[in-house]
């Protein structure tokens, strides 16, 4: 049975990369696929937020896709 992310974090791993790999039982390809899916989802959420909020609502700040 897999541990939950909270349980993995409580074990004090050295890096976030180790947490992600541990969650995927060491399968780097599965970890990358999951992270890319998360990125895609968050970009969609950002696009929805950008479309539904005005510049006045955010005091001039506008969300962008670039870091």
C-alpha positions as CSV (number, residue, x, y, z in Angstrom):
1,X,0.0,0.0,0.0
2,X,1.3,3.5,-0.9
3,X,1.9,6.1,1.7
4,X,0.1,9.4,1.5
5,X,2.0,12.5,0.5
6,X,1.7,13.8,4.0
7,X,3.2,10.6,5.4
8,X,6.1,10.8,2.9
9,X,6.8,14.4,3.9
10,X,6.8,13.5,7.6
11,X,9.7,11.1,7.0
12,X,11.9,14.1,6.3
13,X,13.2,13.2,2.8
14,X,16.2,15.1,1.5
15,X,14.4,16.8,-1.4
16,X,11.0,17.2,-3.0
17,X,12.3,15.1,-5.9
18,X,12.6,12.2,-3.5
19,X,9.0,12.7,-2.4
20,X,7.7,12.6,-5.9
21,X,9.8,9.5,-6.8
22,X,8.8,7.7,-3.6
23,X,5.1,8.4,-4.4
24,X,5.6,6.7,-7.8
25,X,7.6,3.8,-6.3
26,X,10.8,5.1,-8.0
27,X,9.3,5.2,-11.5
28,X,10.7,8.4,-12.9
29,X,8.6,8.3,-16.1
30,X,5.4,8.1,-14.1
31,X,6.5,10.9,-11.9
32,X,7.2,13.2,-14.9
33,X,3.9,12.3,-16.5
34,X,2.1,13.2,-13.3
35,X,3.9,16.5,-12.9
36,X,3.2,17.4,-16.5
37,X,-0.5,16.6,-16.0
38,X,-0.5,18.8,-12.9
39,X,1.2,21.6,-14.9
40,X,-1.4,21.3,-17.7
41,X,-4.2,21.4,-15.2
42,X,-2.8,24.5,-13.4
43,X,-2.4,26.3,-16.7
44,X,-6.0,25.6,-17.5
45,X,-7.0,27.0,-14.1
46,X,-4.9,30.1,-14.7
47,X,-6.5,30.6,-18.1
48,X,-10.0,30.4,-16.5
49,X,-8.9,32.8,-13.7
50,X,-7.5,35.3,-16.3
51,X,-10.7,35.2,-18.3
52,X,-12.9,35.7,-15.3
53,X,-11.1,38.4,-13.3
54,X,-10.7,42.0,-14.2
55,X,-7.6,44.2,-13.7
56,X,-9.5,46.2,-11.1
57,X,-10.3,43.1,-9.1
58,X,-6.6,42.4,-8.7
59,X,-5.3,46.0,-8.5
60,X,-3.7,45.8,-11.9
61,X,-2.0,42.4,-11.6
62,X,-2.7,40.0,-14.4
63,X,-1.8,36.3,-14.3
64,X,0.8,35.2,-16.9
65,X,2.0,31.8,-18.1
66,X,5.6,32.6,-17.9
67,X,7.6,32.5,-14.7
